[in-house]
Amino acid sequence: MSIDLGTSGCKVGLVSITGDVVAWAFRPVPLLVVDTIGAEQDPFKWWKAFIEAARDVLSQNAVPRQNIVAICSSTQGEGTIAVDCDGNVLMNAVIWLDMRGARYLKKEMRGALKVAGYDAIKLQKWLRLCGGAPALSGKDPAGHMLLIRDAFPEIYEKTYKFLNVLDFFNLRLTGRFCATQDSILTSWVTDNRNVDHIRYDDGLIAASGIDKAKFPDLVRCTDVVGTLLPSVADLLDLSPKTPVVAGAIDNSAAAIGAGTIADYDTHLYMGSSSWISAHVPFKKTNVMDQITSVPCPVPSKYLMIAMQSSGASNIAFLKDRIVFHDDGLIDSEPTPDTYRILDEIAARTPAGADGMMYLPWLFGERCPVDDPTLRAGLFNMSIEHNRETLVRAVFEGVALNTRWMMKPVTRFLGRRPEEITMIGGGAMSHSWCQIFADVLGVRIRQPRDPVKANARGAAFIGAAGLGLINIEEAARHVVIDRVYEPGATAHRLYDERFGLFTELHRRLAPLYKRLNGSKGKVHG
């Protein structure tokens, strides 16, 4: 049983050790925006969504329940859950979009000499040992924990452990407090120089400002962390002897589920957030571009990650806040066909969206600029445009934003990817795959069931943890259904549009800072 908990909700699948998804279910989970720059989710709703989806999957009777050899999770990363010694949740989860910790992180960066906004001495140690550094935007656990320490001191005092989302699920499944080598990463407290032996570093923990006792024990992604708690086994009618394999955060699991395991084989994930990623044989960091290579489940390898804040969430925003917003103007509601129809609209609308351009920075940006003040917008809208134009512009704007990230990615890898495997919910759109091929100028590979890549990756990790396969074998089990070639005419058009896109950023960034960055706080 594979668990894939993203920002939009929880997916559960029954997946064979060769990657066949034989049963599938999804339950949504709401996002809570707090004080315009905060983002939270209720861990109890995560768990409720999982139980409902798991029961749904099991009721499909795709396989006998005794054939379920393990449970393994892939979850959104960079979330922070404070729990007491009994595992009780003390407040809502602070998730990867939350920027409230930036002001408290800034205080921790005080020093005689600063480099790129960091205390120079701390930065040097983070880069040498971790291969990265806390996000100045506050969007990772390093900032989240400081937020809780300083803004919610009563919660901090009661906190027994700070857990990432993956760690929370493993706690609820087994009762064990632990973190994996990738879930702990963006707490920035581990020595990652030996990728096969990740360990806590006392100096880094001291630099974090968080009590050492509040960090959980470390395990590997492929470790069996326990068996299913009897109470959970009863809820699901599974054996309490069912092993639970530690699993991985979404970036790591997606790379395996996409079949991109060989060095430099690149994938693009298009879900609520977006990233470009590839396994590499080296630890390296580019602070200015916000790209680093980090520990991952594949033995003796690192995973290069370049992440952007808003991917397919722009399409969800278009659907939920523009087309079907409940304000009394329309009576209709979204249907299961809505995304398919949006895909068809984008496909039939000419490239270039008749001059309309969309900037997709709904919640700030991370790469290639770490700027929490950026916001989304439409540019060059005229009376001749319509909803179809807007749909095409949104699809293109997200792709142009990904191209903005490609130059530093190419520089980091030391080579330009000639083809990219696209996964996530956005990869189900045929028109978007073609737009990405045209905008990026590379072949786009669309695997079978791209939305199930994370769950497939979790299954491969679980199978490896049980000794049933080697992780490297997973690549041959991923089927590519279609390849999209870039069109020469469209690529030339997007070359020109990309120049306008980056110029819009350059000219508008100071205005966004004036609107959203006064006194160090971002306002919506």
C-alpha positions as CSV (number, residue, x, y, z in Angstrom):
1,M,0.0,0.0,0.0
2,S,1.5,3.3,-1.1
3,I,0.5,6.6,0.5
4,D,1.0,9.8,-1.5
5,L,0.1,12.8,0.6
6,G,0.4,16.1,-1.4
7,T,-0.9,19.6,-0.6
8,S,-4.1,19.0,-2.5
9,G,-5.0,15.8,-0.6
10,C,-4.1,12.1,0.0
11,K,-3.8,9.5,-2.7
12,V,-3.6,5.8,-1.8
13,G,-2.7,3.0,-4.2
14,L,-2.1,-0.7,-4.2
15,V,1.1,-1.1,-6.2
16,S,2.9,-4.2,-7.3
17,I,6.7,-4.4,-6.9
18,T,6.9,-3.9,-10.6
19,G,5.0,-0.6,-10.4
20,D,1.5,-1.7,-11.6
21,V,-1.2,0.4,-9.8
22,V,-4.1,-2.0,-9.3
23,A,-6.3,0.1,-7.1
24,W,-6.4,3.9,-6.5
25,A,-8.4,6.5,-4.4
26,F,-8.1,10.2,-3.5
27,R,-9.4,12.4,-0.8
28,P,-8.9,16.2,-0.8
29,V,-7.5,18.2,2.1
30,P,-8.1,21.9,2.5
31,L,-5.3,24.5,2.6
32,L,-5.5,27.2,5.3
33,V,-4.0,30.6,4.5
34,V,-3.0,32.5,7.7
35,D,-2.1,36.2,8.0
36,T,-1.7,36.3,4.2
37,I,1.8,34.7,4.3
38,G,1.1,31.7,6.4
39,A,0.0,28.3,5.1
40,E,-1.2,25.5,7.3
41,Q,-3.0,22.2,7.1
42,D,-4.8,20.1,9.8
43,P,-2.9,16.8,10.4
44,F,-6.1,15.2,11.6
45,K,-7.6,15.9,8.2
46,W,-4.5,14.4,6.5
47,W,-5.1,11.2,8.6
48,K,-8.8,11.2,8.0
49,A,-8.2,11.5,4.2
50,F,-5.7,8.6,4.4
51,I,-8.1,6.3,6.3
52,E,-11.0,7.0,3.9
53,A,-8.9,6.6,0.8
54,A,-7.2,3.4,2.1
55,R,-10.6,1.9,3.0
56,D,-11.8,2.8,-0.5
57,V,-8.8,1.2,-2.1
58,L,-9.2,-2.0,0.0
59,S,-12.9,-2.2,-0.8
60,Q,-12.1,-2.5,-4.5
61,N,-10.8,-6.0,-3.7
62,A,-8.1,-5.7,-6.4
63,V,-5.9,-8.2,-4.5
64,P,-6.4,-10.3,-1.3
65,R,-5.5,-8.2,1.8
66,Q,-2.9,-10.8,2.8
67,N,-1.0,-9.9,-0.4
68,I,-0.2,-6.4,1.0
69,V,3.4,-7.0,2.1
70,A,4.1,-3.5,3.5
71,I,3.0,0.2,3.7
72,C,5.2,2.9,2.5
73,S,4.6,6.7,2.2
74,S,5.6,9.6,0.0
75,T,4.5,13.0,1.4
76,Q,4.9,16.7,0.7
77,G,8.1,17.9,2.2
78,E,9.2,20.8,4.3
79,G,6.3,20.8,6.6
80,T,6.5,21.0,10.4
81,I,4.3,19.3,13.0
82,A,4.9,19.8,16.7
83,V,3.9,16.8,18.8
84,D,4.0,16.0,22.5
85,C,5.6,12.9,24.1
86,D,2.4,10.9,23.4
87,G,2.3,11.9,19.8
88,N,-0.5,14.4,20.2
89,V,-0.5,17.2,17.6
90,L,-0.1,20.6,19.4
91,M,-1.1,22.9,16.5
92,N,-1.8,22.8,12.8
93,A,1.0,21.7,10.5
94,V,3.1,24.6,9.2
95,I,3.6,23.6,5.5
96,W,6.1,24.3,2.8
97,L,4.3,27.5,1.6
98,D,4.5,29.2,5.0
99,M,6.7,32.3,5.1
100,R,6.0,33.5,8.7
101,G,9.3,32.2,9.9
102,A,11.4,34.5,7.7
103,R,11.5,37.3,10.3
104,Y,12.7,34.9,13.1
105,L,15.3,33.4,10.8
106,K,16.5,36.8,10.0
107,K,17.2,37.4,13.7
108,E,19.3,34.2,13.8
109,M,21.3,35.5,10.9
110,R,22.7,38.4,12.8
111,G,26.5,38.6,12.6
112,A,29.4,40.8,11.9
113,L,29.6,39.7,8.2
114,K,26.8,38.7,6.0
115,V,26.9,36.9,2.6
116,A,23.7,36.8,0.5
117,G,21.7,37.6,3.6
118,Y,23.3,34.9,5.7
119,D,25.6,35.0,8.6
120,A,28.9,34.2,6.9
121,I,30.2,31.7,9.5
122,K,26.9,29.8,9.7
123,L,26.6,29.8,5.9
124,Q,30.0,28.3,5.4
125,K,29.2,25.5,7.9
126,W,25.8,24.8,6.3
127,L,27.3,24.6,2.8
128,R,30.2,22.4,3.9
129,L,28.2,19.9,6.0
130,C,24.7,20.1,4.7
131,G,25.1,21.1,1.0
132,G,22.5,23.9,1.4
133,A,21.2,26.5,3.8
134,P,17.8,27.5,5.4
135,A,15.5,29.3,3.0
136,L,15.5,33.0,3.8
137,S,11.8,33.1,2.8
138,G,11.1,30.9,5.9
139,K,9.5,28.2,3.8
140,D,11.3,25.2,5.4
141,P,11.4,23.6,8.8
142,A,14.4,25.7,9.9
143,G,12.1,28.8,9.7
144,H,9.0,27.0,10.9
145,M,10.6,25.8,14.1
146,L,11.8,29.3,14.9
147,L,8.3,30.6,14.2
148,I,6.9,28.2,16.8
149,R,9.7,28.9,19.2
150,D,9.3,32.7,19.1
151,A,5.6,33.2,18.2
152,F,4.1,30.3,20.0
153,P,6.4,29.7,23.0
154,E,3.8,27.7,24.9
155,I,3.6,25.2,22.0
156,Y,7.4,25.1,21.8
157,E,7.7,24.2,25.5
158,K,5.2,21.3,25.1
159,T,6.9,20.0,22.0
160,Y,8.6,16.7,22.4
161,K,9.6,16.3,18.7
162,F,9.3,18.4,15.6
163,L,8.3,16.1,12.8
164,N,8.1,16.5,9.0
165,V,5.0,15.3,7.2
166,L,6.5,11.9,6.4
167,D,7.6,11.5,10.0
168,F,4.1,12.3,11.3
169,F,2.6,9.6,9.1
170,N,5.2,7.0,10.2
171,L,4.4,8.0,13.8
172,R,0.6,7.5,13.3
173,L,1.2,4.2,11.5
174,T,3.8,2.7,13.9
175,G,4.0,4.8,17.0
176,R,7.7,5.5,16.4
177,F,9.3,9.0,16.4
178,C,11.8,9.1,13.5
179,A,13.0,11.0,10.5
180,T,14.5,9.9,7.2
181,Q,17.7,11.3,5.6
182,D,15.6,13.3,3.2
183,S,12.7,14.4,5.5
184,I,15.3,15.9,8.0
185,L,17.2,17.7,5.3
186,T,15.7,21.1,5.4
187,S,16.0,21.4,9.1
188,W,19.6,21.9,8.2
189,V,21.1,20.0,11.2
190,T,22.7,17.0,9.5
191,D,26.2,16.3,8.2
192,N,25.4,15.0,4.6
193,R,29.0,14.6,3.4
194,N,28.8,10.8,3.4
195,V,25.5,10.2,1.7
196,D,25.3,6.7,3.0
197,H,25.8,7.8,6.6
198,I,23.8,10.9,7.4
199,R,24.1,12.0,11.0
200,Y,23.2,14.9,13.3
201,D,25.9,17.5,13.9
202,D,25.9,19.3,17.3
203,G,27.3,22.5,15.8
204,L,24.5,22.7,13.2
205,I,21.9,21.9,15.9
206,A,23.2,24.8,18.0
207,A,23.1,27.1,15.0
208,S,19.5,26.1,14.4
209,G,18.4,27.6,17.7
210,I,16.3,24.5,18.5
211,D,16.8,22.2,21.4
212,K,18.6,19.0,20.4
213,A,16.1,16.8,22.2
214,K,13.3,18.0,19.9
215,F,14.8,16.3,16.8
216,P,13.7,12.6,16.1
217,D,16.0,9.6,15.6
218,L,17.3,9.2,12.0
219,V,16.6,6.2,9.8
220,R,17.2,5.4,6.1
221,C,14.3,5.7,3.6
222,T,14.4,1.9,3.0
223,D,14.5,1.0,6.7
224,V,11.5,-0.9,8.2
225,V,10.5,1.4,11.0
226,G,8.0,-0.9,12.7
227,T,4.7,-2.7,12.1
228,L,1.2,-1.4,11.9
229,L,-0.3,-0.3,15.2
230,P,-3.1,-2.6,16.3
231,S,-5.6,0.4,16.3
232,V,-4.7,1.3,12.7
233,A,-4.7,-2.4,11.6
234,D,-8.2,-2.7,13.0
235,L,-9.4,0.5,11.1
236,L,-8.1,-1.0,7.9
237,D,-8.7,-4.7,8.6
238,L,-5.0,-5.4,7.9
239,S,-2.6,-7.6,9.9
240,P,-0.9,-5.8,12.7
241,K,2.3,-7.6,11.6
242,T,2.3,-5.5,8.3
243,P,5.7,-3.8,8.0
244,V,6.0,-0.1,7.5
245,V,8.9,1.1,5.5
246,A,10.1,4.6,6.2
247,G,9.6,6.0,2.7
248,A,10.6,9.4,1.3
249,I,9.4,12.9,0.7
250,D,7.8,13.7,-2.6
251,N,10.9,14.9,-4.4
252,S,12.8,11.7,-3.7
253,A,9.9,9.3,-4.4
254,A,9.0,11.1,-7.6
255,A,12.5,10.7,-9.0
256,I,12.2,6.9,-8.5
257,G,8.6,6.7,-9.6
258,A,9.5,8.6,-12.8
259,G,12.2,6.0,-13.6
260,T,14.8,8.8,-13.7
261,I,17.4,7.0,-11.6
262,A,20.5,7.1,-13.8
263,D,22.8,10.1,-13.3
264,Y,21.6,13.3,-14.9
265,D,18.3,11.7,-16.1
266,T,15.9,14.6,-15.5
267,H,12.3,14.8,-14.4
268,L,9.8,17.7,-14.1
269,Y,7.2,17.4,-11.5
270,M,4.0,19.5,-12.1
271,G,1.8,19.3,-9.0
272,S,0.7,22.0,-6.6
273,S,4.3,23.0,-6.5
274,S,6.8,22.3,-9.3
275,W,10.4,21.2,-9.5
276,I,13.1,19.9,-11.8
277,S,15.2,17.1,-10.4
278,A,18.0,14.6,-11.4
279,H,20.2,12.2,-9.5
280,V,23.9,13.2,-9.5
281,P,27.1,11.6,-8.2
282,F,28.1,14.7,-6.2
283,K,27.1,17.1,-3.4
284,K,27.0,20.7,-4.6
285,T,25.1,23.9,-3.8
286,N,24.3,27.1,-5.7
287,V,23.0,29.5,-3.0
288,M,22.2,32.3,-5.4
289,D,20.1,30.1,-7.6
290,Q,18.6,28.1,-4.8
291,I,19.7,24.7,-6.3
292,T,21.4,22.0,-4.3
293,S,21.9,18.2,-4.4
294,V,20.7,16.4,-1.4
295,P,20.6,12.9,0.2
296,C,18.0,10.6,-1.3
297,P,16.9,6.9,-1.1
298,V,19.2,5.7,-4.0
299,P,22.5,4.4,-2.5
300,S,25.6,6.5,-2.9
301,K,23.7,9.2,-4.9
302,Y,22.5,12.7,-4.3
303,L,19.4,14.3,-5.8
304,M,19.6,17.7,-7.5
305,I,16.4,19.7,-6.8
306,A,15.3,23.1,-8.1
307,M,11.9,24.0,-6.8
308,Q,9.3,26.6,-7.6
309,S,6.4,27.5,-5.4
310,S,3.4,27.3,-7.7
311,G,2.9,24.8,-10.5
312,A,-0.4,23.2,-11.3
313,S,-1.8,25.2,-8.4
314,N,-2.2,28.0,-11.0
315,I,-4.6,25.8,-12.9
316,A,-6.4,25.0,-9.7
317,F,-6.6,28.7,-8.9
318,L,-8.0,29.3,-12.3
319,K,-10.7,26.6,-11.8
320,D,-11.6,27.4,-8.2
321,R,-11.2,31.1,-7.9
322,I,-12.0,32.4,-11.5
323,V,-14.1,29.9,-13.4
324,F,-16.2,28.4,-10.6
325,H,-15.8,30.8,-7.7
326,D,-18.9,30.7,-5.5
327,D,-19.9,34.4,-5.6
328,G,-23.5,34.1,-6.8
329,L,-22.8,34.8,-10.4
330,I,-23.0,31.2,-11.6
331,D,-24.7,28.1,-10.4
332,S,-22.4,25.5,-11.9
333,E,-19.7,23.6,-10.0
334,P,-16.5,21.9,-11.2
335,T,-16.9,18.4,-12.5
336,P,-14.4,15.6,-13.0
337,D,-14.2,16.7,-16.6
338,T,-13.1,20.3,-15.7
339,Y,-9.4,19.7,-16.1
340,R,-9.9,17.8,-19.3
341,I,-11.9,20.7,-20.7
342,L,-9.3,23.2,-19.7
343,D,-6.7,21.0,-21.5
344,E,-8.8,21.0,-24.6
345,I,-9.2,24.8,-24.4
346,A,-5.5,25.3,-24.1
347,A,-4.9,22.9,-27.1
348,R,-7.3,24.7,-29.4
349,T,-6.1,28.2,-28.5
350,P,-3.1,29.4,-30.6
351,A,0.4,29.6,-29.1
352,G,1.2,32.9,-27.7
353,A,-2.3,33.5,-26.2
354,D,-2.8,36.4,-28.6
355,G,-0.2,38.5,-26.7
356,M,-1.6,37.9,-23.2
357,M,1.1,36.8,-20.6
358,Y,0.6,35.3,-17.2
359,L,3.1,35.5,-14.3
360,P,2.5,32.5,-12.1
361,W,3.9,33.6,-8.7
362,L,0.8,33.0,-6.5
363,F,2.8,32.6,-3.3
364,G,6.2,34.1,-4.0
365,E,9.0,32.2,-5.7
366,R,12.0,30.1,-4.7
367,C,14.1,29.4,-7.8
368,P,15.9,31.0,-9.6
369,V,15.1,33.8,-7.1
370,D,14.1,33.4,-3.5
371,D,11.6,36.2,-3.3
372,P,8.5,35.9,-1.1
373,T,7.2,39.2,-2.4
374,L,6.4,38.2,-6.0
375,R,2.8,37.7,-6.9
376,A,0.9,36.4,-10.0
377,G,-0.5,38.7,-12.6
378,L,-1.9,39.1,-16.2
379,F,0.0,41.4,-18.6
380,N,-1.2,42.9,-21.9
381,M,-4.9,41.9,-21.6
382,S,-7.1,43.6,-24.2
383,I,-10.8,43.8,-25.0
384,E,-10.3,41.2,-27.7
385,H,-9.2,38.5,-25.2
386,N,-11.5,36.0,-23.6
387,R,-11.5,33.1,-21.1
388,E,-9.9,30.8,-23.7
389,T,-7.0,33.3,-24.0
390,L,-6.6,33.4,-20.3
391,V,-6.5,29.6,-20.0
392,R,-3.8,29.4,-22.7
393,A,-1.8,32.2,-21.0
394,V,-1.9,30.5,-17.6
395,F,-0.6,27.2,-19.1
396,E,2.2,29.1,-21.0
397,G,3.1,31.3,-18.0
398,V,3.9,28.3,-15.8
399,A,6.0,26.8,-18.6
400,L,7.9,30.0,-19.1
401,N,8.6,30.1,-15.3
402,T,10.0,26.6,-15.6
403,R,12.3,27.7,-18.4
404,W,13.5,30.5,-16.2
405,M,14.8,27.8,-13.9
406,M,16.4,25.8,-16.7
407,K,19.5,27.9,-17.2
408,P,20.8,27.5,-13.6
409,V,19.8,23.8,-13.7
410,T,21.9,23.3,-16.8
411,R,24.8,25.2,-15.2
412,F,24.5,23.0,-12.1
413,L,24.4,19.7,-14.0
414,G,27.1,20.8,-16.4
415,R,25.0,19.7,-19.3
416,R,21.7,20.6,-20.9
417,P,19.0,17.9,-20.6
418,E,17.8,16.8,-24.1
419,E,14.7,15.1,-22.7
420,I,12.7,15.4,-19.5
421,T,10.2,13.0,-18.0
422,M,7.1,15.0,-16.8
423,I,5.0,13.7,-13.9
424,G,2.4,14.9,-11.5
425,G,-1.2,15.9,-12.1
426,G,-0.1,18.5,-14.7
427,A,1.5,15.8,-16.8
428,M,-1.9,14.3,-17.5
429,S,-2.5,17.3,-19.8
430,H,-1.4,16.5,-23.4
431,S,-1.5,20.2,-24.4
432,W,0.6,21.2,-21.4
433,C,3.2,18.5,-22.2
434,Q,3.4,19.9,-25.7
435,I,3.7,23.5,-24.4
436,F,6.5,22.5,-22.1
437,A,8.3,20.8,-25.0
438,D,7.9,24.0,-27.2
439,V,8.9,26.4,-24.4
440,L,11.9,24.4,-23.1
441,G,13.0,23.2,-26.5
442,V,13.4,19.6,-25.2
443,R,11.6,16.3,-25.7
444,I,9.0,15.7,-23.0
445,R,8.4,12.1,-22.0
446,Q,4.9,11.3,-20.5
447,P,4.9,8.1,-18.5
448,R,1.8,6.0,-18.0
449,D,-0.3,7.3,-15.1
450,P,2.0,10.3,-14.4
451,V,-0.2,11.4,-11.4
452,K,0.7,8.1,-9.8
453,A,4.5,8.5,-10.0
454,N,5.0,9.3,-6.3
455,A,2.9,6.4,-5.2
456,R,4.9,4.2,-7.6
457,G,8.1,5.5,-6.2
458,A,7.0,4.8,-2.6
459,A,6.2,1.2,-3.7
460,F,9.6,0.8,-5.2
461,I,11.2,2.1,-2.0
462,G,9.1,-0.2,0.1
463,A,10.0,-3.2,-2.0
464,A,13.7,-2.3,-1.7
465,G,13.3,-2.1,2.0
466,L,11.9,-5.6,2.1
467,G,14.8,-6.8,-0.1
468,L,12.4,-7.7,-3.0
469,I,14.1,-5.4,-5.5
470,N,17.0,-3.1,-5.9
471,I,16.0,0.5,-6.3
472,E,18.0,0.8,-9.5
473,E,15.7,-1.8,-11.1
474,A,12.7,0.5,-10.9
475,A,13.6,2.4,-14.1
476,R,12.9,-0.6,-16.3
477,H,9.4,-0.9,-14.9
478,V,8.3,2.7,-15.8
479,V,6.5,2.7,-19.2
480,I,6.7,5.9,-21.3
481,D,3.4,6.3,-23.2
482,R,4.1,9.3,-25.3
483,V,7.0,11.6,-26.3
484,Y,6.4,15.3,-27.3
485,E,8.8,16.9,-29.7
486,P,9.4,20.7,-29.6
487,G,8.0,22.5,-32.6
488,A,10.5,24.9,-34.3
489,T,8.0,27.7,-35.0
490,A,6.4,27.6,-31.5
491,H,9.9,27.5,-29.9
492,R,10.9,30.6,-31.7
493,L,7.8,32.4,-30.5
494,Y,8.5,31.3,-26.9
495,D,12.1,32.5,-27.2
496,E,10.7,36.0,-27.7
497,R,8.1,35.6,-25.0
498,F,10.7,34.4,-22.5
499,G,12.7,37.5,-23.0
500,L,9.6,39.5,-22.2
501,F,8.8,37.3,-19.2
502,T,12.2,37.9,-17.6
503,E,12.0,41.6,-18.3
504,L,8.7,41.7,-16.6
505,H,10.2,40.2,-13.6
506,R,13.1,42.6,-13.6
507,R,10.9,45.6,-13.9
508,L,8.1,44.5,-11.6
509,A,10.2,42.9,-8.8
510,P,10.8,46.4,-7.1
511,L,7.1,47.2,-7.3
512,Y,6.2,43.8,-5.7
513,K,8.7,44.5,-2.9
514,R,7.1,47.9,-2.3
515,L,3.6,46.4,-2.2
516,N,4.3,43.2,-0.3
517,G,7.6,43.7,1.6
518,S,7.2,46.6,3.9
519,K,8.8,46.2,7.3
520,G,9.9,42.7,6.4
521,K,6.4,41.4,6.3
522,V,4.6,40.3,3.1
523,H,1.1,41.4,2.6
524,G,-1.3,39.8,0.1
